[in-house]
Amino acid sequence: MNYKELAKAKWKEYAELVAKQKALLDANKDGLDEAKAKEFDELQTKLDALAKETERYEKMAENEEKSNATVTNPLPLPVPGNNDKQADVLDDGGFASLGDFVKAVRFGDSKGRLNKADMVGTDDNGNNEGGFLVPPKYSEQILSLEIEGAFVRNYATVLGADPSTPDARVTIPAMDYSVNNYGGVAVDWVEDEGGEKPQTDMAMTMVNLVPHEIAGWIAVSDKLLRNSRAAEPIITRNLREALLFAEQDAFLHGDGEGKPAGVLSDDNKALVSIALTKAGTVGYKDLITMRTRMTQPSYQKAVWVVDQSQMLNILSLKDDAGNLIYLPGTITTGGVDMLLGRPIVWSNANTGIALIDFSAYLVQDGAGIYLGASEHVRYTKNQTVIKIFRYVDGAPWVVNLLKFPNKLELSPYVLLKGTIIEDGKKAAE
């Protein structure tokens, strides 16, 4: 029962007490004797106390509503445009809509809005064989992150593309704790003023990011394309979702060969895999063990990534005292489900049960988004193949286990082994 409902229940109780006072007076119109007067006064004392209690509940309900309207969730999924500052007005390239842009790419643009400088993949005669750069306004629309399940990019550390060399290799110092340093930084004490500073011959570990092309195709009838309004949902929904889900699958499971390196990949040397306490069964102790293998700073930013195949396990798990440890979303959490104090992200990407601080995952955006249209592939069927593509890479920022003086080996990436569905095998229940 929330505070608003509590206040309503208290006012009902208040009305019942008032009815008792009224009944006393109605039954004793000649005046109350000492006993009845005492009863009346006692009722009034209860009414005064009840009124104050009810007003507190009402005030708390009002405070919660204001808080929900102004305070962000612990780790909310970012909503494009939901920023403190006013959103920038993005260039639409002179096109009325994304559908209008697609129509121009396919059938030509008599208004001259398609800029040759924004073409990619031209042949020797200057004809476009690849695609056109989508205007920023519609690029933002295609990559809108309000898609259920597209969560990695929401939480990751995203590096924007350099406009001059968007697809160039980017090299970033890794968060390396494997040697006597702090995240790749060597620190030492200097004995006194003027003393010689120690020189450490340290080989720095680097993370290399090279944006790779990711593309999606869909065949659409020419009749539909000529109706730019009808064509727009095909691009903004079907192609967009396919592109983002394929991107996310690589962020999670990619092998790094021509695609991003996945945070849950076997190649991630910083990934901690926790064995099930009881084979084939997920238990409360397993989740507690996962928690102990993550640093406190990472845990304050982490989310539980739970595959929906494990939902029943999570919803029914109890602690040693018999209490359910899953908390459904409430007003105070902004509707976000919680587990052991951190948000849950439900997934259908075969993630099993993982605890991840995605701020320790790097996403490097490259050029794009580009959109191309070819009538040649399905010419006899009066269909056009629409292609949408861009360039992106990703990799874990922490490259090995974090080793501390207390001999603990921790990580921002923790997986409960046995909960990911493997070929021919059944996940833990």
Long-range contacts (C-beta under 8 A, 24 or more apart in sequence): 2-61, 2-64, 2-331, 3-57, 3-58, 3-60, 3-61, 3-64, 4-57, 4-58, 4-61, 6-57, 7-54, 7-57, 7-58, 7-61, 10-50, 10-53, 10-54, 10-57, 11-54, 13-50, 14-47, 14-50, 14-51, 14-54, 17-43, 17-46, 17-47, 17-50, 18-47, 21-47, 64-331, 64-332, 65-331, 67-332, 68-331, 68-332, 68-334, 72-334, 73-333, 73-334, 73-335, 73-336, 73-343, 74-333, 74-334, 74-336, 74-342, 74-343, 75-155, 75-301, 75-303, 75-336, 75-342, 75-343, 76-334, 76-336, 77-145, 77-146, 77-151, 77-154, 78-145, 78-154, 79-145, 79-146, 80-140, 80-144, 80-145, 80-146, 90-135, 90-136, 90-137, 90-140, 91-135, 91-136, 91-137, 92-135, 92-136, 92-137, 92-138, 93-135, 93-137, 93-138, 95-135, 95-138, 96-228, 97-138, 97-228, 97-229, 97-232, 98-134, 98-138, 98-141, 98-142, 98-232, 98-235, 98-236, 99-227, 99-228, 99-229, 99-230, 99-231, 99-232, 99-235, 100-228, 101-132, 101-134, 101-135, 101-138, 101-371, 102-225, 102-228, 102-231, 102-232, 102-235, 102-371, 102-373, 102-386, 103-225, 103-226, 103-228, 103-231, 105-131, 105-132, 105-371, 105-372, 105-373, 106-222, 106-225, 106-373, 106-375, 106-384, 106-386, 107-225, 107-226, 120-367, 120-370, 121-372, 128-372, 129-372, 130-370, 130-372, 131-370, 131-371, 131-372, 131-373, 131-387, 131-388, 131-389, 132-370, 132-371, 132-372, 133-367, 133-368, 133-369, 133-370, 134-368, 134-369, 134-370, 134-371, 139-368, 139-369, 141-236, 142-235, 142-236, 142-239, 142-240, 142-243, 142-369, 142-388, 143-240, 143-244, 143-369, 144-236, 144-240, 145-244, 147-240, 147-241, 147-244, 149-245, 149-248, 149-346, 149-347, 149-348, 149-349, 150-241, 150-244, 150-245, 150-248, 151-248, 151-303, 151-305, 151-345, 151-347, 151-358, 152-248, 152-251, 152-252, 152-263, 152-358, 152-361, 152-363, 152-394, 153-244, 153-247, 153-248, 153-251, 153-363, 154-358, 155-301, 155-303, 155-358, 155-359, 155-361, 156-251, 156-358, 156-359, 156-361, 156-362, 156-363, 156-394, 157-358, 157-359, 157-360, 157-361, 157-362, 157-363, 157-397, 158-363, 158-365, 159-209, 159-362, 159-363, 159-364, 159-365, 160-365, 161-211, 161-364, 161-365, 161-366, 161-367, 161-391, 166-211, 166-365, 166-366, 166-367, 166-391, 167-210, 167-211, 167-366, 167-367, 167-391, 169-208, 169-209, 169-210, 170-208, 170-209, 170-210, 170-364, 171-206, 171-207, 171-208, 171-209, 172-206, 172-207, 172-209, 172-362, 172-397, 173-204, 173-205, 173-206, 173-207, 174-204, 174-205, 174-206, 174-207, 174-397, 174-398, 174-399, 175-360, 175-397, 175-398, 175-399, 176-204, 176-205, 176-398, 176-399, 176-400, 177-398, 177-400, 177-401, 177-402, 177-403, 177-404, 178-205, 178-399, 178-400, 178-401, 178-403, 205-399, 207-362, 207-395, 207-396, 207-397, 207-399, 208-395, 209-362, 209-364, 209-393, 209-394, 209-395, 210-364, 210-393, 211-364, 211-365, 211-366, 211-367, 211-391, 211-392, 211-393, 212-258, 212-259, 212-260, 212-391, 212-392, 212-393, 213-389, 213-390, 213-391, 214-243, 214-246, 214-247, 214-250, 214-259, 214-389, 214-390, 214-391, 214-392, 215-387, 215-388, 215-389, 216-242, 216-243, 216-246, 216-387, 216-388, 216-389, 217-385, 217-386, 217-387, 218-385, 218-386, 219-377, 219-378, 219-383, 219-384, 219-385, 219-386, 220-383, 220-384, 220-385, 220-386, 221-382, 221-383, 221-384, 222-375, 222-382, 222-383, 222-384, 223-382, 225-373, 225-384, 234-386, 235-371, 235-386, 235-388, 239-386, 239-388, 240-388, 243-388, 243-390, 245-349, 247-392, 248-349, 249-349, 250-394, 251-361, 251-363, 251-394, 252-349, 252-351, 253-349, 253-350, 254-394, 256-395, 260-363, 260-392, 260-393, 260-394, 260-395, 261-394, 261-395, 261-396, 263-356, 263-358, 263-361, 263-396, 263-413, 264-351, 264-354, 264-413, 264-415, 264-420, 268-396, 268-413, 269-399, 269-400, 269-401, 270-396, 270-398, 270-399, 270-400, 270-401, 270-402, 270-411, 270-412, 270-413, 271-396, 271-411, 271-413, 271-414, 271-415, 272-401, 272-409, 272-410, 272-411, 272-413, 272-414, 272-415, 273-415, 273-416, 273-417, 274-414, 274-415, 274-416, 274-417, 275-417, 275-418, 276-416, 276-417, 276-418, 276-428, 279-418, 280-418, 280-428, 280-429, 281-428, 281-429, 282-310, 282-313, 282-314, 282-317, 282-353, 282-416, 282-419, 282-428, 282-429, 283-317, 284-317, 284-318, 284-319, 284-320, 284-325, 286-353, 286-416, 287-317, 287-325, 287-339, 287-340, 287-353, 287-416, 288-340, 290-353, 290-355, 290-414, 290-416, 291-340, 291-355, 293-409, 293-410, 293-411, 293-414, 294-355, 294-357, 294-410, 294-411, 294-412, 294-414, 295-402, 295-410, 295-412, 298-357, 298-360, 298-410, 298-411, 298-412, 299-342, 299-355, 299-357, 301-357, 301-358, 301-359, 302-342, 302-355, 302-356, 302-357, 302-412, 303-342, 303-343, 303-344, 303-345, 303-355, 303-356, 303-358, 304-339, 304-340, 304-342, 304-343, 304-344, 304-345, 304-353, 304-354, 304-355, 305-345, 305-347, 305-351, 305-353, 305-354, 305-355, 305-356, 306-339, 306-344, 306-345, 306-346, 306-347, 306-351, 306-353, 306-354, 307-346, 307-347, 307-348, 307-349, 307-350, 307-351, 307-352, 307-353, 307-419, 307-420, 307-421, 307-427, 308-346, 308-347, 308-348, 309-350, 309-421, 309-427, 310-352, 310-353, 310-419, 310-427, 310-428, 311-346, 313-353, 313-428, 313-429, 314-339, 314-344, 314-353, 350-420, 350-421, 351-420, 352-415, 352-416, 352-418, 352-419, 352-420, 352-421, 352-427, 353-415, 353-416, 353-419, 354-413, 354-414, 354-415, 354-416, 355-414, 356-412, 356-413, 356-414, 357-412, 357-413, 359-412, 360-396, 360-397, 360-398, 360-412, 360-413, 361-394, 361-395, 361-396, 361-397, 362-394, 362-395, 362-396, 362-397, 363-392, 363-393, 363-394, 364-392, 364-393, 364-394, 365-390, 365-391, 365-392, 366-390, 366-391, 366-392, 366-393, 367-391
